[in-house]
């Protein structure tokens, strides 16, 4: 390990921390041959008294779902029985130990996290994942999911990834770039070479340790003596890995034929199982004795049961350097051996690798593999299996169906660009209307995922028009998805157009009437939809009905009903494992809680939703959630946070026509300026938000802020229209909360003669609704009273407003109320905000404490926050002294107060 002191120190520090109970993760990355595997070997050597688990990715088997995870955990499979029952069942399913499916990949991720924690119960644990880019994507996803959530388990995870290599994506981990050795360290690897020759080799190798060794070994005696002309080595090092492979290939070809055959089978295999390799090599003329030349040459590392290659480039050279016919024979031999061993999924992939043209039998086997992988939430592997099955399919319609399935699974895996690529390969027209509908959904997912929601809605509507009465359930589902996409676009005309296709369908009847001018009919249709949803949703369609019910209730100002529907949708997603919809349902829940003044709950749910959206690569939903969090930060006056969140949201939403997301982000910016007393600056973003919303129903939440900003800026003419719209829709909808906001705006825009009546009515209408909205009304009422020199009445309103703003953490509004209260002669010192010990907690500790106070166990908290139970316990251990409590009972009492 010459020249790697800094890298060794960092790894050894992680091991030292693990011995003290602290977990750590590191992504070791660099070019081929740079020394990544050597650093992992060093970690294993330094791990005295530490349990070590290790897995190595193999390029030829990277589509085998959860194969890497199974290999890693093989030594500790007995610990699966110690997991919570749902997690244990998920692990047994993905390892093929049962025939059960897995409804939620988060359960698998939590199972991996808990299993790592269990494996570290009796002491530190070191997990080494070499060539992670060649592990199957589901294994990488689950391992990185767990790695990002390790805290206090005493686990160290080291991932090694070759830069620039195609394969699985490893992201979100702290990295260590391994670069070339400096000249002094490089020279130590070239003993006995004349300085001139050593300098040439060092220059050519670029400090790459493997290249230094292999290039120097390839020198002729004359070259080693110093007779090295200017063209003896290539001028550029750009093809260095391929040149090293060529060097290995030249050495491999010197081996006896039988040894080459065994080496090829080992290279094509992914299990490292020596017995399996030997069984497969036998029909090709290879025996255990034929391993000796390869072992003696340093290509293979052998134990009684396992075979490993010295370096991935050796494996690559052994495989790619063999003629195609021999590679096909090796895969067929492995398929035969694996079939006898009952490993049908590996067998199917080897049969596919041995196929050179259409083969329906193999395609059917791969389709079964895809179905198995999909049922265990290994969507990337399922997509790959469907795609390969399609490549082996001659019939255009059957090939189209398999490509559509591949595209759908790619979308489910968050691979939107790959989904688009697969969709582009589908042979058209598709004769089966069900397959055509699935094709439309796949294309719509791409549009909604990272393009334009308007286009997604139109794709779905067009498909519904073609499907028609042949498949009524499919048509209804397509239109429900289309109206949801139209709401994301914030396009009222498009919403109405979609709803008009089936105005009697319960989920479309509400927008068909509301946006068609029949408000009473829309409210009646909403009551019907609510009754239908509350009677018991079933499956994914039930989630969409719940979701749209919540959206419609929020749209019409019934925020309590909206929260009930949103909470039901969230619970349904959690219970049924429909995790892909969780970010969307959590977003709706956060918006309803914001409207009800439950800001802490809204923040917690929006934060959870954003975390999940980022994990799933749902850029569209993440933009919406950032906008929602920006609004909450705007209420609290967190200027830097508002601008960062809103800016990132707008960067996504504006180019793609995501009107609702843009409107919310602009609302956040305007609300921030309004709260900070910069009314003129608030007008532009609030008016822009109104234009983005494009319809009064879609802009009701921000109209009151726009009216107040215009009045405070001395621009009453710009307040008139939004005040009129709010008043008309509040009257039509008949919701007390909206009516209260409308009366507040009438007080602000009307004469002093009628203002008192409007303020009084507004405060009465606020009863039982949002404390924040009531405090906003009390604030402007108090300011109006103070202007009329009614100081005692003003102090009553301003003190009430101040108390609410302080409790909610709405600092800019509290500052305004405090200043007004002081100007009215009121006492302000006693009402200054006191955060108490809660402010000492980190955001993660606050979430853990909130759930613990509600009675959740460590395991239940871990399941919801995606933490190991030991990390939950660690957070509570740190939080209790800060809060001055010693039990959960005291914790619940403290938070209730």
GUTI-601330 format. One line per 10 residues: for each residue x, y negated, z of C-alpha. Coordinates in pm, whole numbers. Each point is the difference from the previous one (the first is absolute). Last residue first. Layout:
N
X/Y/Z ~ ...
This chain:
897
-4770/-2148/2704 ~ -78/316/-198 ~ 369/25/-90 ~ 104/5/365 ~ -268/248/104 ~ 94/238/-281 ~ 367/-19/99 ~ -81/60/367 ~ -179/319/-103 ~ 286/92/-230
237/-6/295 ~ 297/-193/141 ~ -78/-358/-86 ~ 208/-320/6 ~ -49/-68/-370 ~ 372/-5/-80 ~ 52/300/230 ~ -271/200/-188 ~ 117/-92/-352 ~ 337/178/-9
-133/334/123 ~ -307/-50/-221 ~ 225/-42/-306 ~ 206/307/95 ~ -314/208/48 ~ -115/-96/-349 ~ 345/94/-129 ~ -28/339/168 ~ -346/55/-150 ~ 151/-53/-347
-126/-303/-186 ~ -245/-31/-289 ~ -212/-272/170 ~ -324/202/7 ~ 157/344/57 ~ 249/-137/254 ~ -280/-162/197 ~ -189/330/7 ~ 316/184/107 ~ 70/-253/274
-359/27/122 ~ -263/-264/-85 ~ -195/-157/289 ~ -72/-347/-139 ~ 291/-137/206 ~ 228/242/-183 ~ -125/-132/-335 ~ 73/-363/84 ~ 331/92/165 ~ 123/180/-313
-101/-291/-222 ~ 162/-253/233 ~ 319/207/20 ~ 27/-1/-382 ~ -45/-379/-10 ~ 272/-40/269 ~ -121/-77/351 ~ 94/-310/198 ~ -312/-188/-117 ~ -215/253/188
168/-118/323 ~ -207/-317/12 ~ -85/-203/-304 ~ -86/-308/203 ~ -153/-267/-215 ~ -40/-342/155 ~ -344/-23/162 ~ 112/-126/340 ~ 192/-290/-149 ~ -282/-130/-219
-223/-196/238 ~ -249/-212/-194 ~ 14/-374/-64 ~ -143/15/-351 ~ 348/-54/-145 ~ 119/299/200 ~ -282/214/-137 ~ 82/-113/-353 ~ 366/95/44 ~ -93/333/155
-247/79/-278 ~ 260/-83/-265 ~ 266/210/172 ~ -247/287/40 ~ -77/-18/-373 ~ 369/12/-80 ~ 52/287/249 ~ -275/241/-98 ~ 125/259/254 ~ -349/142/41
-21/-77/372 ~ 144/-346/-51 ~ -247/-74/-279 ~ -289/117/217 ~ 100/-210/301 ~ 64/-306/-218 ~ -342/16/-162 ~ -177/12/337 ~ 214/-289/126 ~ -76/-201/-314
-376/49/29 ~ -20/-99/368 ~ 249/-284/-44 ~ -209/-151/-279 ~ -313/-9/216 ~ 194/-186/272 ~ 167/-234/-252 ~ -304/-118/-191 ~ 208/-277/-160 ~ -163/54/-345
342/109/-131 ~ 21/234/300 ~ -330/161/-100 ~ 121/57/-357 ~ 324/156/124 ~ -200/222/235 ~ -226/113/-285 ~ 305/67/-217 ~ 149/216/276 ~ -326/169/97
-49/108/-363 ~ 351/150/-16 ~ -61/165/338 ~ -319/159/-133 ~ 189/132/-303 ~ 267/149/227 ~ -255/152/237 ~ -154/181/-297 ~ -362/102/50 ~ -225/60/299
-88/-368/24 ~ 120/-183/-312 ~ -357/-97/-91 ~ -30/-205/319 ~ 324/-182/-74 ~ -118/-77/-352 ~ -336/-133/118 ~ 169/-239/242 ~ 246/-117/-266 ~ -280/-53/-255
-219/-199/239 ~ 290/-215/113 ~ 101/-73/-360 ~ -341/-139/-101 ~ 50/-369/89 ~ 376/23/-35 ~ -54/39/-374 ~ 62/316/-196 ~ 322/164/-126 ~ 137/131/329
-341/84/148 ~ -105/175/-322 ~ 325/198/13 ~ -74/116/354 ~ -355/90/-107 ~ 139/216/-284 ~ 246/172/234 ~ -284/83/241 ~ -217/125/-288 ~ 279/232/-107
23/147/349 ~ -378/23/39 ~ -50/194/-327 ~ -308/-106/-197 ~ 134/96/-343 ~ -184/-266/-199 ~ 47/-275/258 ~ 369/79/40 ~ 31/12/-381 ~ -150/-347/-44
190/-159/288 ~ 335/144/-105 ~ -51/-119/-356 ~ -99/-351/112 ~ 299/-29/234 ~ 232/121/-280 ~ -148/-268/-230 ~ 10/-293/243 ~ 348/46/147 ~ 191/-144/-297
-208/-320/19 ~ 90/-24/369 ~ 369/-56/-82 ~ 134/-164/317 ~ 248/283/56 ~ -194/107/310 ~ -320/28/-204 ~ 168/195/-282 ~ 173/240/241 ~ -323/58/194
-194/84/-317 ~ 275/233/-123 ~ 13/179/334 ~ -378/52/-8 ~ 20/139/-354 ~ 267/261/81 ~ -210/298/113 ~ -274/-63/-264 ~ 235/36/-300 ~ -114/325/-163
-367/-84/37 ~ 64/-350/-137 ~ 148/137/-324 ~ 336/-69/-172 ~ 211/137/290 ~ 309/-133/-178 ~ -158/-346/-32 ~ -85/-7/371 ~ 356/107/83 ~ 133/-286/-212
-223/-239/196 ~ 146/139/323 ~ 358/-16/-133 ~ -42/-367/-107 ~ -196/-125/301 ~ 235/117/275 ~ 272/-255/-86 ~ -251/-281/55 ~ -106/155/330 ~ 347/24/151
-107/38/364 ~ 190/323/65 ~ -327/195/-3 ~ -93/-140/-340 ~ 341/80/-146 ~ -17/361/121 ~ -359/39/-119 ~ 102/-119/-346 ~ 286/251/-26 ~ -220/283/129
-280/-91/-241 ~ 255/15/-283 ~ 90/357/100 ~ -369/94/31 ~ -87/-143/-342 ~ 297/170/-167 ~ -99/338/144 ~ -359/-41/-115 ~ 103/-115/-346 ~ 235/285/-86
64/-137/-351 ~ 327/183/-52 ~ 242/-292/-21 ~ -167/-163/303 ~ -21/302/228 ~ 361/117/33 ~ 191/-323/54 ~ -307/-122/188 ~ 38/271/265 ~ 371/-70/44
-68/-371/41 ~ -285/60/242 ~ 213/223/220 ~ 309/-226/-3 ~ -194/-325/33 ~ -213/131/284 ~ 298/145/187 ~ 194/-325/-16 ~ -301/-202/115 ~ -115/208/293
-289/-232/90 ~ -202/270/174 ~ -298/-32/-235 ~ 245/-3/-291 ~ 159/323/126 ~ -343/163/-19 ~ -50/-134/-353 ~ 349/124/-97 ~ -85/344/138 ~ -299/11/-237
218/-111/-294 ~ 258/264/86 ~ -280/257/8 ~ -123/-97/-346 ~ 354/19/-141 ~ 51/342/162 ~ -319/120/-168 ~ 137/-79/-345 ~ 352/124/77 ~ -121/342/110
348/156/28 ~ -142/265/239 ~ 236/-102/280 ~ -56/-368/-76 ~ -376/50/16 ~ 35/192/327 ~ 200/-276/169 ~ -237/-260/-142 ~ -300/183/144 ~ 161/31/342
75/-373/-1 ~ -354/-81/-114 ~ -140/218/281 ~ 214/-155/272 ~ -59/-356/-124 ~ -376/47/-16 ~ -6/148/350 ~ 197/-297/132 ~ -223/-244/-188 ~ -338/118/117
-166/-327/-108 ~ -291/179/-172 ~ 114/-111/-347 ~ 353/124/74 ~ -148/329/118 ~ -186/35/-331 ~ 318/-74/-195 ~ 202/252/203 ~ -259/274/-61 ~ 5/-73/-374
379/30/-8 ~ -15/318/209 ~ -237/150/-258 ~ 236/-83/-284 ~ 314/117/183 ~ -177/326/100 ~ -115/95/-351 ~ 309/204/-85 ~ -27/170/340 ~ -313/197/-79
86/246/280 ~ -364/68/88 ~ 16/-131/356 ~ 226/-296/-76 ~ -191/-102/-311 ~ -333/38/179 ~ 123/-208/294 ~ 109/-278/-235 ~ -332/13/-187 ~ -196/-10/326
206/-296/120 ~ -76/-177/-329 ~ -373/72/25 ~ -18/-120/361 ~ 214/-302/-80 ~ -230/-96/-287 ~ -303/39/226 ~ 155/-240/250 ~ 107/-231/-284 ~ -343/-51/-151
109/-300/-210 ~ -131/111/-340 ~ 343/83/-141 ~ 98/171/324 ~ -303/228/-28 ~ 73/60/-370 ~ 364/92/68 ~ -101/232/285 ~ -255/174/-220 ~ 262/22/-275
237/182/233 ~ -263/232/139 ~ -116/91/-352 ~ 361/47/-113 ~ 72/222/300 ~ -310/206/-66 ~ 117/57/-356 ~ 326/136/147 ~ -178/270/196 ~ -336/-7/180
-168/-297/155 ~ -258/52/277 ~ -340/-167/45 ~ 184/-324/80 ~ 97/-32/-366 ~ -358/34/-126 ~ -137/-239/261 ~ 270/-253/-90 ~ -83/35/-369 ~ -369/-64/62
74/-304/216 ~ 231/-127/-274 ~ -276/42/-259 ~ -230/-211/218 ~ 273/-265/28 ~ 48/0/-378 ~ -375/-28/-58 ~ -14/-299/232 ~ 299/-154/-187 ~ -137/47/-353
232/-229/-197 ~ 164/262/-222 ~ 317/0/208 ~ -196/111/305 ~ -228/234/-197 ~ 254/202/-197 ~ 246/-36/288 ~ -235/191/237 ~ -138/252/-251 ~ 346/127/-89
66/227/302 ~ -365/108/7 ~ -20/86/-374 ~ -308/-187/-123 ~ 203/-269/-173 ~ 187/256/-211 ~ 190/-177/-280 ~ -98/-341/142 ~ 241/55/290 ~ 299/2/-234
-106/-322/-173 ~ -81/-170/330 ~ 342/80/141 ~ 157/-113/-327 ~ -177/-335/20 ~ 102/-39/364 ~ 369/59/-74 ~ 192/21/328 ~ 239/246/-164 ~ -15/217/310
-381/-20/-18 ~ 18/125/-360 ~ 216/294/113 ~ -266/95/258 ~ -269/-37/-267 ~ 194/238/-225 ~ 50/266/269 ~ -376/2/60 ~ -56/14/-376 ~ 227/302/-40
-167/179/294 ~ -346/-58/-143 ~ 108/129/-342 ~ 156/311/158 ~ -320/72/192 ~ -209/-51/-313 ~ 208/236/-218 ~ -170/26/-338 ~ -208/-312/64 ~ 272/-240/-103
356/123/-32 ~ 79/-249/-277 ~ -145/-298/189 ~ 173/117/319 ~ 331/11/-188 ~ -49/-355/-123 ~ -84/-112/353 ~ 312/168/140 ~ 230/-159/-257 ~ -171/-336/57
58/16/376 ~ 368/88/-42 ~ 44/-288/-246 ~ -142/-243/256 ~ 224/152/268 ~ 309/-110/-197 ~ 344/166/19 ~ 175/169/291 ~ -233/246/168 ~ -332/-113/-145
121/49/-354 ~ 177/327/78 ~ -296/131/197 ~ -227/-98/-288 ~ 201/216/-241 ~ -33/299/234 ~ -370/-69/50 ~ -56/-13/-376 ~ 176/334/-41 ~ -218/149/274
-305/-120/-192 ~ 134/155/-321 ~ 60/327/188 ~ -363/-2/114 ~ -121/-92/-349 ~ 181/303/-153 ~ 82/-83/-363 ~ 307/-214/62 ~ 77/-212/-304 ~ 291/-35/28
321/182/92 ~ 128/-116/343 ~ 361/-122/-28 ~ -74/-363/97 ~ -163/124/321 ~ 328/166/94 ~ 195/-326/-37 ~ -267/-195/189 ~ 11/247/289 ~ 379/-26/-3
-35/-374/46 ~ -253/49/279 ~ 207/246/199 ~ -183/-51/332 ~ -31/375/54 ~ -377/-17/-64 ~ 79/-175/-329 ~ 238/280/-96 ~ -271/249/97 ~ -247/-170/-233
254/-13/-285 ~ 80/370/35 ~ -372/83/4 ~ -45/-205/-318 ~ 297/182/-154 ~ -157/334/88 ~ -333/-95/-157 ~ 174/-130/-313 ~ 195/324/-38 ~ -326/194/24
-155/-222/-264 ~ 308/17/-226 ~ 40/383/15 ~ 372/83/-10 ~ 85/-26/370 ~ 360/33/126 ~ 48/-376/25 ~ -331/-23/184 ~ 123/248/262 ~ 312/-213/42
-221/-304/65 ~ -228/188/239 ~ 303/121/197 ~ 154/-348/13 ~ -329/-150/120 ~ -35/261/273 ~ 356/-70/112 ~ -71/-372/25 ~ -332/68/177 ~ 131/219/279
-320/-61/198 ~ -33/368/95 ~ -296/68/-229 ~ 194/-176/-275 ~ 293/241/37 ~ -225/306/-24 ~ -188/-142/-300 ~ 330/-80/-171 ~ 131/353/64 ~ -322/139/-147
55/-221/-304 ~ 354/133/-23 ~ -129/357/-18 ~ -249/-104/-267 ~ 277/-164/-204 ~ 209/317/32 ~ -279/208/-154 ~ -79/-269/-258 ~ 351/2/-145 ~ 81/-281/-242
372/-21/-86 ~ 349/55/142 ~ -97/158/331 ~ 275/105/244 ~ -35/-314/210 ~ -375/67/19 ~ 64/355/119 ~ 237/-143/262 ~ -269/-244/113 ~ -258/277/27
233/225/201 ~ 67/-279/249 ~ -374/-23/54 ~ -56/377/15 ~ 251/77/275 ~ -127/354/68 ~ 349/156/16 ~ -63/208/-313 ~ -109/-316/-177 ~ 317/-175/118
220/271/-154 ~ -185/-10/-331 ~ 2/-380/-11 ~ 373/1/83 ~ 68/235/-292 ~ -209/-214/-231 ~ 184/-313/115 ~ 338/164/-60 ~ -103/122/-344 ~ -112/-351/-97
334/-140/118 ~ 182/267/-202 ~ -193/-86/-317 ~ 66/-371/51 ~ 378/47/10 ~ 166/-63/338 ~ 171/-333/61 ~ -317/-155/139 ~ -25/254/281 ~ 359/53/114
82/-368/-61 ~ -298/-117/206 ~ 84/238/284 ~ 361/-120/-2 ~ -121/-361/-10 ~ -214/70/307 ~ 317/82/201 ~ 140/310/176 ~ -311/194/-98 ~ -182/187/273
-95/368/43 ~ -179/138/301 ~ -57/331/178 ~ 337/134/113 ~ 175/-327/-71 ~ 134/-138/-322 ~ 142/-336/-115 ~ 23/-9/-379 ~ 218/-179/-256 ~ 324/35/195
177/211/-263 ~ 12/295/246 ~ -377/-22/44 ~ -59/2/-374 ~ 244/291/-47 ~ -162/193/292 ~ -362/-40/-108 ~ 40/280/-255 ~ 32/251/284 ~ -359/-80/102
-119/116/-340 ~ -81/-163/-334 ~ -98/180/-320 ~ -295/-217/-97 ~ -247/253/141 ~ 184/-29/335 ~ 13/-381/16 ~ -361/-33/122 ~ 52/245/287 ~ 335/-169/85
-157/-345/12 ~ -286/126/219 ~ 243/162/246 ~ 210/-318/18 ~ -296/-226/82 ~ 114/-353/-83 ~ -367/-69/-70 ~ 32/-223/-306 ~ 108/248/-269 ~ 122/-110/-345
355/-61/127 ~ 10/335/180 ~ -115/170/-321 ~ 273/-180/-196 ~ 271/100/251 ~ -111/362/-18 ~ 29/-9/-380 ~ 335/-181/10 ~ 136/271/230 ~ -119/266/-249
171/-179/-289 ~ 336/-21/183 ~ 101/-353/110 ~ 200/-227/-235 ~ -327/-159/-114 ~ -56/-128/352 ~ 331/-191/-8 ~ -95/-178/-322 ~ -344/-75/143 ~ 153/-155/311
208/-233/-215 ~ -301/-83/-214 ~ -191/-82/316 ~ 279/-237/103 ~ -18/-161/-343 ~ -377/-36/35 ~ 43/-167/339 ~ 264/-240/-142 ~ -188/-116/-307 ~ 41/-370/74
365/43/95 ~ 137/-169/-309 ~ 331/41/-186 ~ 2/376/-14 ~ 316/168/134 ~ 303/98/-207 ~ -50/-304/-220 ~ 259/-228/162 ~ 255/281/31 ~ 64/197/315
345/158/19 ~ 32/-47/374 ~ 86/346/132 ~ -368/67/66 ~ -61/-69/-369 ~ 260/257/-101 ~ -143/256/241 ~ -345/-57/-153 ~ -251/-205/193 ~ -340/160/69
57/23/375 ~ 63/-377/13 ~ -329/-66/-177 ~ -189/240/229 ~ 136/-135/329 ~ -29/-368/-87 ~ -342/55/-159 ~ -128/165/317 ~ 130/-289/211 ~ -143/-281/-220
239/-294/44 ~ -62/-127/-353 ~ 112/334/-142 ~ 183/-155/-296 ~ 184/-257/209 ~ 95/262/259 ~ 118/239/-276 ~ 209/-272/-163 ~ 148/-110/334 ~ 87/360/87
176/45/-335 ~ 208/-315/48 ~ 74/81/364 ~ 127/354/-81 ~ -242/267/127 ~ 103/215/296 ~ -302/-68/216 ~ -309/-139/-175 ~ -273/-13/268 ~ 209/-239/213
12/-234/-301 ~ -376/-53/27 ~ 33/-125/358 ~ 261/-258/-108 ~ -190/-97/-316 ~ -331/-69/184 ~ -251/281/-15 ~ -308/-49/-219 ~ -334/-102/149 ~ -247/166/235
-303/-227/42 ~ -161/50/341 ~ -373/-64/3 ~ -279/-65/248 ~ -311/186/-119 ~ -304/-134/-188 ~ 38/209/-312 ~ 94/343/-129 ~ -136/55/-350 ~ 13/352/-140
180/61/-326 ~ 220/-181/-246 ~ 358/-71/111 ~ 109/-363/9 ~ 153/16/345 ~ 44/350/142 ~ -189/33/327 ~ 112/134/338 ~ -251/-15/287 ~ 112/9/362
-262/43/272 ~ 98/-33/366 ~ -254/103/265 ~ 15/-89/371 ~ -378/-43/18 ~ -23/-370/89 ~ -70/-183/-325 ~ -79/201/-312 ~ -273/-157/-212 ~ 195/-75/-318
147/351/5 ~ -344/162/20 ~ -128/-165/-317 ~ 344/56/-156 ~ -32/373/65 ~ -360/17/-121 ~ 66/-190/-321 ~ 321/193/-73 ~ -183/331/45 ~ -285/-117/-227
257/-123/-259 ~ 178/335/-41 ~ 367/-30/92 ~ 236/-98/-278 ~ 41/-365/104 ~ 67/132/351 ~ 339/127/-111 ~ 76/97/360 ~ -256/-25/280 ~ 176/46/335
-213/7/315 ~ 182/-35/334 ~ -193/74/320 ~ 86/-105/354 ~ -88/220/298 ~ -264/227/148 ~ -301/-183/-145 ~ 170/-86/-330 ~ -182/268/-202 ~ -327/-122/151
68/-356/-119 ~ 85/121/-349 ~ -319/208/3 ~ -200/-306/110 ~ 129/-209/-289 ~ -53/280/-251 ~ -353/55/133 ~ -67/-372/-22 ~ 102/4/-365 ~ -218/306/-66
-297/-168/168 ~ 73/-309/-207 ~ -37/223/-306 ~ -373/27/70 ~ -238/273/-117 ~ 239/292/23 ~ -115/332/-147 ~ -9/340/165 ~ 147/314/-155 ~ 239/55/287
377/38/35 ~ 56/-192/-323 ~ 236/-251/164 ~ -248/-278/-78 ~ -280/191/173 ~ 198/99/309 ~ 106/-362/42 ~ -358/-128/-33 ~ -132/254/251 ~ 268/-101/251
-91/-365/-48 ~ -371/61/52 ~ 73/220/309 ~ 241/-232/177 ~ 353/137/-45 ~ 154/266/224 ~ -78/284/-244 ~ 213/-175/-262 ~ 297/52/231 ~ 47/355/-136
93/-150/-334 ~ 322/-132/150 ~ 267/162/-222 ~ -217/-38/-316 ~ -52/-373/62 ~ 234/-128/-269 ~ -84/269/-257 ~ -373/-58/46 ~ 33/-375/-39 ~ 204/44/-317
-257/235/-154 ~ -285/-236/91 ~ -137/7/-355 ~ 230/168/-254 ~ 66/-280/-251 ~ 365/-48/98 ~ 101/353/-92 ~ 256/-55/-279 ~ 149/-305/168 ~ 93/167/327
-31/-198/324 ~ 202/120/298 ~ -145/67/343 ~ 149/-11/349 ~ -113/35/361 ~ 255/-51/277 ~ -60/38/376 ~ 248/-214/190 ~ 245/130/261 ~ 293/-104/-217
-126/-209/-290 ~ 338/-125/-120 ~ 39/280/-257 ~ -356/-53/-129 ~ 63/-374/-39 ~ 324/74/-188 ~ -190/231/-235 ~ -247/-282/-65 ~ 293/-232/-73 ~ 151/261/-235
-335/26/-179 ~ 9/-374/-69 ~ 362/1/-118 ~ 9/-200/-325 ~ -41/308/-220 ~ -315/-128/-169 ~ -69/-368/59 ~ -116/-152/328 ~ -255/38/277 ~ -16/87/369
-351/-78/128 ~ 21/-25/379 ~ -248/69/279 ~ 24/-31/378 ~ -173/128/311 ~ 81/-109/354 ~ 6/259/280 ~ 347/-69/142 ~ 151/293/-196 ~ -171/-151/-303
190/-325/54 ~ 332/189/-10 ~ -105/173/-321 ~ -94/-333/-160 ~ 332/-143/115 ~ 181/293/-164 ~ -170/-81/-330 ~ 103/-365/14 ~ 354/85/104 ~ 36/251/-284
-108/-261/-257 ~ 244/-256/139 ~ 285/254/12 ~ -49/127/-354 ~ 345/-54/-154 ~ 106/364/25 ~ -268/247/101
